[in-house]
Amino acid sequence: MALQDFAPIGALLFLASAVMLLVVFISRLFGPYRPTARKRAPYESGMKPIGPAIRRMPVKFYLVAVLFILFDIEVIFFLPWAVAVRDLGVYGLIVMGVFLFILTVGFIYEWKKGALEWE
């Protein structure tokens, strides 16, 4: 693949970036801009913010996010594989076995960390 094959994509990215910058600049130039302390305050569903904005988050949220990503990736790759499994033959079966092994290692990690235990 030559570099000129990517020229339309580069032109599209450049054009989109230029339009984005132009719109932001024009809206900033001609739009109303009257900042106040109330407008600059963080939005908390109409309530005044309580405590600092940076708080420690429990590790449980991280583990649930990793679990979601594991199952999301599994679905994304298993469905097309299931459609084309006959065309792929033994090689496709071996590759999917390796992929399933990697997912199983991630699942066992989640299980050992206690992400599947709900309180």
Secondary structure, 3 states (H helix, E strand, C coil): CCHHHHHHHHHHHHHHHHHHHHHHHHHHHHCCCCCCHHHHCCCCCCCCCCCCCCCCCCHHHHHHHHHHHHHHHHHHHHHHHHHCHHHHHHHHHHHHHHHHHHHHHHHHHHHHHCCCCCC
